[in-house]
Amino acid sequence: MGVIAARHNINPNQVSKWKAEAHEGLLAVFRAGKGVGESESGRLIERLYARIGELTVERDFFLKGSRGLDGMRK
């Protein structure tokens, strides 16, 4: 702790306090079984899968339409 405190011109007791707070916070996260922001990342994944579905439907629609155009050219 002393090296970190000296390097950043901070009281060593403050560094010890921050370390203890960080440790307690991490324990709480792991006890809960969920990471920070997990629900937000889950919502993002749902939105991305929905968008992938939309794009797949659009692609299929345009592929079918373009096949119809090939028959008109002949």
N, C-alpha and C positions, 0 to 999 in steps of 0.2 A: 504494500500500500504506500509505503514511504516514497518509493521511486516514482510512482504515478503522481502522487500528490506534489512532489518536488518539480516534476517535469511540467505540470500544469499550474503550478503556484496555487495549490488548493490545500486546505487544512486536511491532514491525514484522517482525522476523525470524520470529516464529511465524506471522504472516499469510502471509509468503512461503513458508514450509514447507507450510502447509495448502494453498496454491494449487498448489504443485508436486505434492503428493500427490493432489489432486483431478484435476489434469490427467492424471497417470499412470493413475489409476483409470478415467477416461473413455476414454483410449486403449485400455486393456485391454478394456473393454466393447465398443467399436466394432471392435476387431480380432477378437474372438470372434464377432462377427456377431449377437449376441443381446443384447436389452435385459435389464435387471434385472427379475426376476420374470416373464419371458416364459413359462416353463414353467407357473407357477401360473396365469397368465391363460389359457393354453391349456386347462388342466384345468377352470377355471371355465366357459369357453365350451362345452366338451364337456358338462358337467353341465347347463348352461342349455339346450342343444339337446335333451338327453335329456328334460328336464322339459317343454319345448315339445311334444315328441312325445307324452309321456304325456297332457298336457292336450288335445291335438288328438284323441287316441283317445277320451278321456272325453267331450269335446264331441260327437264324432260319435255315440257310443253314446247319449247323452242326446237328441240330435236325432232319431235313429231311434225311440227309445222314445216321445218326445213326439208324433211323427207318428202312431204307433199309437193314442195316446190320442185324437187328433182324430177318428179313424175310429170310436171307441167312442161318442163324444158324439152322433153323427148319428143 
